[in-house]
Amino acid sequence: MARRLAEQVRTEAERTATGPAGQVAGRAVLAVPPRERGMDDAVLPADYQRIMEVVRRADGPVMVKQVCGELGIASAPARSEAMRAKLNRLAERGWLRKLVDGKFTTTL
């Protein structure tokens, strides 16, 4: 029983580290795949596409609160931290660039 519990904890930790995964043709795929050359943001889930559009339309780098405001999301800490996590995930996978001051911009 302890072995099975340890395996479940390890599996959950791996899934959390790589982001949420879905199933396509019986294979696990990331909801936000790493960006590759020539890849369009149409492969992203709809909420991530909207985030990309907000960042793309901005005159310069954007803060989390700006993205929340543009999308009509409350700037309560829970909501803004969830948005920050999505922006960080996009940056980690090469879709956005995170600047030293914590703002985000497109990589293009």
Buried (B, 14 or more C-beta within 10 A) or exposed (E): EEEEEEEEEEEEEEEEEEBEEEEEEEEEEEEBBEBEEEEEBEBBEEEBEBBBEBBEEBEEBBBBEBBBBBBEBEEEEEBBEBBBEBBBBBBBBBBBBBEEEEBBBBEE
